[in-house]
């Protein structure tokens, strides 16, 4: 009887440990509310406008890799931008990162030789963040980008 009880307890212990070892689900977030929160944390110097539809597509290649998004950019010639994308699938995350990298390159090209101080902001402070199926691009002052990154990390970390 003691052997049976010991065996039963051993089996229960193994089963309870196995139940805790399941795969953890990746966190996700609503790109619109996350972008709003990141924009607030960025503390932009200039007026920020939301880009939608064809206007957003002029700046970002919003193909099938992106299922939802919110993009804010400066209405003036200031290197400040917040864009949050939800990938259609986790296998599309690298494609969405590529969209953000292309935007950074485009901004560098537009500021190079024209507004060198804004070029430096893009060069030094632009960050592409990713977690699960969410990808974000944030550009601004060093302090603002760090604050926006903290919001991203808190939401998805």
Buried (B, 14 or more C-beta within 10 A) or exposed (E): EEEEEEEEEEEEEEEEEEEEEEEEEEEBBBBBEBBBBBBEBBEBBBEBEBBEEEEBEEBBBBEEBBBBBBBBBBEEEBBBBBBBBBBBEEEBBEBBBBBBEEBBEEBBEBBEEEBEEBBEBBBEBBBBBBBBBBBBBBBBBEEBBBBBBEBBEEBBE
